Amino acid sequence: MAVIATGFFDGVHLGHRRLIESLVQCAKDHAEPGIVMTFWPHPRMVLQKDARKLRLLSTVQEKERRLKALGVDRIEVLPFTRKFASLTAEKYLKDVLLTRYPGCKLILGYDNRLGSDQLSPQETLALASSLGINAIMCDAYGDISSTKIRKAMSEGRIEFANQCLGYDYSLRGVVVEGKQLGRTIGYPTANMQMYDPLKVVPKCGAYLTKVRVLDREFYGMTNVGPVIETHIFDFDDDIYGLDIELTFESFIRDEMKFSSVEELKNQLRIDEMSAKNHIFGI
């Protein structure tokens, strides 16, 4: 026996969290394990539905970590193949869920569509009942979706995206060498090469970020452009080749072009003031 939720859960945002909390509570009430069955890769990548443009809010590891933190007992990552994609909702419930977990309970999201026939939650409830599965539909938590969060990031609305996620969005990578122009004008930067190129990168421009490096946390201002580069406040250590994590706090300005190094330097002073005003609430 088990209580199960199934879906991709990209970002594990507040809408997902409402469903996962219902899963965890139901599992506790019935003294059964709470299990999330998710997929990899993303269906759009396999079905080639504009896969070239698709970027994700979380890696598999980040998703698993967030689900575990919410109290999920076990996470199963199912390989999403063309054969898997061809399963109808009935075949999925019979051949995947019931084969593994006879008599399971199923927690559905309000917009959970299942199978190649894309059954609505109401249709899935009826089908599950006919198969002896006790299915429960979870209420919506606002109008939140992974797609809307990705769109907000593409527009630079990082504060709104963070509110929908329920946490501040981050990117991880390694510090690589750059042109070192920033060092010559008093604004040295750490250039980051992302570990996972499939993750969403916020809109080009300048951001206030928290920077985690050397097991310490600092504030900085990050420019997202062809390169992701961060000036870390009150910091001058050599960190080439080390892990770095950038957590995006707020949007400062759009990307700009500069006619001179002096113009760039002046703008960086303004950006630093804006960032520090945000930090200290001035």
C-alpha positions as CSV (number, residue, x, y, z in Angstrom):
1,M,0.0,0.0,0.0
2,A,1.1,3.6,-0.7
3,V,-0.1,7.1,-1.3
4,I,1.2,8.3,-4.6
5,A,1.4,11.6,-6.6
6,T,2.6,11.5,-10.2
7,G,3.8,14.3,-12.4
8,F,7.0,16.2,-13.5
9,F,6.9,18.8,-10.7
10,D,9.4,21.2,-12.3
11,G,10.6,23.7,-9.7
12,V,8.4,22.1,-6.9
13,H,6.6,25.5,-6.7
14,L,3.9,26.5,-4.3
15,G,1.2,24.9,-6.4
16,H,3.1,21.6,-6.3
17,R,3.7,22.1,-2.6
18,R,0.0,22.1,-1.9
19,L,-0.4,18.7,-3.5
20,I,2.7,17.3,-1.8
21,E,1.5,18.4,1.6
22,S,-1.8,16.6,0.9
23,L,0.2,13.5,-0.1
24,V,2.4,13.6,3.1
25,Q,-0.6,14.2,5.4
26,C,-2.6,11.4,3.8
27,A,0.3,9.0,4.1
28,K,0.7,9.9,7.8
29,D,-3.0,9.5,8.4
30,H,-3.0,6.0,6.9
31,A,0.5,5.0,8.2
32,E,1.6,4.3,4.6
33,P,4.6,5.6,2.6
34,G,4.2,8.8,0.6
35,I,5.7,8.3,-2.9
36,V,6.2,10.7,-5.8
37,M,6.5,9.1,-9.3
38,T,8.1,11.6,-11.6
39,F,9.8,11.4,-15.0
40,W,13.0,12.2,-16.9
41,P,13.6,13.6,-19.4
42,H,10.9,16.2,-19.8
43,P,8.1,14.9,-22.1
44,R,8.6,17.9,-24.5
45,M,12.2,16.7,-25.0
46,V,11.1,13.2,-26.0
47,L,8.1,14.3,-28.1
48,Q,10.1,17.1,-29.7
49,K,7.5,19.8,-28.8
50,D,9.7,22.9,-29.1
51,A,12.3,21.1,-27.1
52,R,15.1,23.3,-28.3
53,K,13.7,26.3,-26.3
54,L,12.7,24.3,-23.2
55,R,14.6,25.2,-20.0
56,L,13.8,23.8,-16.6
57,L,13.5,25.3,-13.1
58,S,15.1,22.4,-11.4
59,T,17.5,19.5,-12.0
60,V,16.5,16.0,-11.0
61,Q,18.7,16.3,-7.9
62,E,17.2,19.6,-6.9
63,K,13.7,18.3,-7.4
64,E,14.4,15.2,-5.3
65,R,15.9,17.3,-2.5
66,R,12.9,19.7,-2.3
67,L,10.4,16.8,-2.4
68,K,12.3,15.0,0.4
69,A,12.4,18.2,2.5
70,L,8.6,18.4,2.2
71,G,8.4,14.9,3.8
72,V,8.0,12.6,0.8
73,D,9.2,9.1,1.8
74,R,10.3,7.9,-1.6
75,I,10.8,9.3,-5.1
76,E,10.8,7.2,-8.3
77,V,12.2,8.7,-11.5
78,L,10.6,6.8,-14.4
79,P,12.4,7.0,-17.8
80,F,10.1,9.0,-20.2
81,T,10.4,7.3,-23.6
82,R,8.2,7.3,-26.7
83,K,6.8,4.0,-25.6
84,F,6.0,5.4,-22.1
85,A,4.4,8.4,-23.7
86,S,2.1,6.2,-25.7
87,L,0.5,4.7,-22.5
88,T,-3.1,5.7,-22.0
89,A,-4.2,6.8,-18.5
90,E,-5.7,3.4,-18.0
91,K,-2.6,1.6,-19.0
92,Y,-0.5,3.8,-16.8
93,L,-2.6,3.2,-13.8
94,K,-2.9,-0.5,-14.4
95,D,0.6,-1.3,-15.7
96,V,2.7,1.2,-13.7
97,L,1.0,2.2,-10.5
98,L,-1.0,-0.9,-9.6
99,T,1.8,-3.3,-10.7
100,R,4.1,-1.6,-8.2
101,Y,1.6,-0.6,-5.6
102,P,-1.6,-2.7,-5.5
103,G,-4.3,-0.9,-3.6
104,C,-2.5,2.5,-3.7
105,K,-4.1,5.8,-3.1
106,L,-3.6,8.5,-5.7
107,I,-3.4,12.3,-5.0
108,L,-4.2,14.4,-8.1
109,G,-3.6,18.1,-8.8
110,Y,-6.4,20.2,-10.0
111,D,-4.8,20.4,-13.5
112,N,-3.2,16.9,-13.5
113,R,-3.7,15.4,-17.0
114,L,-2.8,11.8,-17.3
115,G,-1.8,9.5,-20.1
116,S,-1.5,9.8,-23.9
117,D,-5.3,10.5,-23.9
118,Q,-4.7,13.4,-21.5
119,L,-7.6,12.6,-19.1
120,S,-8.7,15.5,-16.9
121,P,-8.5,15.1,-13.1
122,Q,-12.3,14.4,-13.0
123,E,-12.0,11.7,-15.7
124,T,-9.0,10.2,-13.9
125,L,-10.9,10.1,-10.6
126,A,-13.7,8.1,-12.2
127,L,-11.2,5.8,-14.0
128,A,-9.2,5.3,-10.8
129,S,-12.3,4.4,-8.9
130,S,-13.3,1.8,-11.5
131,L,-9.8,0.2,-11.0
132,G,-10.1,0.1,-7.2
133,I,-7.8,3.1,-6.6
134,N,-8.9,5.6,-4.1
135,A,-8.1,8.9,-5.8
136,I,-8.3,12.3,-4.1
137,M,-8.1,15.7,-6.0
138,C,-6.2,18.5,-4.3
139,D,-7.4,22.1,-4.4
140,A,-5.5,24.7,-6.5
141,Y,-3.1,27.1,-4.8
142,G,-3.6,30.3,-6.8
143,D,-2.9,30.5,-10.5
144,I,0.7,29.1,-10.4
145,S,2.4,26.9,-13.0
146,S,6.0,26.1,-14.0
147,T,5.3,27.7,-17.4
148,K,4.2,31.0,-15.9
149,I,7.3,31.0,-13.6
150,R,9.6,30.4,-16.6
151,K,7.8,33.3,-18.5
152,A,8.3,35.6,-15.5
153,M,12.0,34.9,-15.5
154,S,12.3,35.5,-19.2
155,E,10.8,39.0,-18.5
156,G,13.1,39.8,-15.6
157,R,10.3,39.5,-13.0
158,I,12.5,37.5,-10.6
159,E,10.7,38.6,-7.4
160,F,7.4,37.4,-8.8
161,A,9.0,34.1,-9.8
162,N,10.5,33.7,-6.4
163,Q,7.1,34.3,-4.8
164,C,5.5,31.6,-6.9
165,L,8.3,29.2,-6.2
166,G,8.3,29.8,-2.5
167,Y,12.0,30.2,-2.4
168,D,14.7,32.2,-4.3
169,Y,15.8,30.7,-7.6
170,S,19.5,29.7,-8.0
171,L,22.0,28.6,-10.5
172,R,25.1,26.5,-9.8
173,G,28.4,26.2,-11.7
174,V,32.1,26.5,-11.6
175,V,34.2,29.7,-11.7
176,V,36.1,30.1,-15.0
177,E,38.5,32.7,-16.3
178,G,37.2,35.7,-18.2
179,K,38.6,38.8,-19.9
180,Q,39.3,40.3,-16.4
181,L,38.1,43.8,-17.6
182,G,36.2,44.2,-14.3
183,R,39.4,43.9,-12.2
184,T,41.0,46.8,-14.1
185,I,38.1,49.1,-13.2
186,G,37.7,48.1,-9.5
187,Y,34.9,45.6,-10.1
188,P,36.4,42.1,-10.4
189,T,33.9,39.4,-11.4
190,A,33.6,35.7,-11.0
191,N,32.5,34.2,-14.3
192,M,30.3,31.1,-13.9
193,Q,30.0,28.2,-16.2
194,M,26.7,26.5,-15.4
195,Y,26.7,22.8,-14.4
196,D,23.3,22.2,-16.0
197,P,22.8,24.1,-19.3
198,L,19.1,23.0,-19.3
199,K,18.2,25.2,-16.3
200,V,16.3,28.5,-16.9
201,V,18.6,31.5,-17.0
202,P,16.8,34.8,-16.1
203,K,16.4,37.6,-18.6
204,C,19.6,39.4,-19.6
205,G,20.4,42.3,-17.2
206,A,21.8,43.0,-13.8
207,Y,20.5,41.4,-10.5
208,L,21.2,41.4,-6.8
209,T,22.3,38.0,-5.9
210,K,23.4,36.0,-2.9
211,V,26.6,34.2,-3.6
212,R,27.7,30.9,-2.0
213,V,31.3,30.1,-2.4
214,L,34.0,28.6,-0.1
215,D,31.2,27.5,2.2
216,R,30.4,31.1,2.9
217,E,27.6,33.4,1.7
218,F,28.0,36.9,0.4
219,Y,26.0,39.5,-1.5
220,G,26.9,40.4,-5.1
221,M,25.6,41.9,-8.3
222,T,25.3,39.5,-11.2
223,N,25.2,40.5,-14.9
224,V,23.4,37.9,-17.1
225,G,24.4,38.2,-20.7
226,P,26.5,36.1,-23.0
227,V,28.4,35.4,-19.8
228,I,27.1,35.1,-16.3
229,E,29.5,37.2,-14.2
230,T,29.2,38.3,-10.6
231,H,30.9,41.1,-8.6
232,I,31.0,39.8,-5.0
233,F,30.9,42.6,-2.4
234,D,33.7,42.8,0.1
235,F,35.5,39.8,-1.4
236,D,38.9,39.3,-3.2
237,D,39.8,35.6,-2.9
238,D,41.1,33.5,-5.8
239,I,38.2,31.2,-6.6
240,Y,38.9,30.0,-10.1
241,G,37.8,26.3,-10.5
242,L,35.6,26.4,-7.4
243,D,31.9,25.7,-7.0
244,I,29.7,28.8,-7.0
245,E,25.9,29.2,-6.4
246,L,24.0,32.3,-7.3
247,T,20.6,33.0,-5.7
248,F,18.6,35.7,-7.5
249,E,17.1,38.2,-5.1
250,S,15.9,41.1,-7.3
251,F,16.2,42.7,-10.8
252,I,18.3,45.9,-11.0
253,R,18.2,46.9,-14.6
254,D,18.1,45.7,-18.2
255,E,21.2,44.8,-20.2
256,M,23.0,47.9,-21.5
257,K,25.7,48.8,-24.1
258,F,28.4,51.2,-23.1
259,S,30.4,53.5,-25.4
260,S,33.4,53.7,-23.0
261,V,34.9,51.9,-20.1
262,E,34.3,55.0,-18.0
263,E,30.6,54.8,-18.8
264,L,30.5,51.2,-17.7
265,K,32.3,52.0,-14.5
266,N,29.8,54.8,-13.7
267,Q,26.9,52.4,-14.3
268,L,28.4,49.7,-12.1
269,R,28.7,52.3,-9.2
270,I,24.9,53.0,-9.7
271,D,24.2,49.3,-9.8
272,E,26.1,48.7,-6.6
273,M,24.3,51.5,-4.8
274,S,20.9,50.1,-6.0
275,A,21.9,46.6,-4.8
276,K,23.1,47.8,-1.4
277,N,20.0,49.9,-1.0
278,H,17.9,46.8,-1.4
279,I,20.1,44.8,1.0
280,F,20.0,47.3,3.8
281,G,16.4,48.6,3.0
282,I,17.5,52.2,2.4
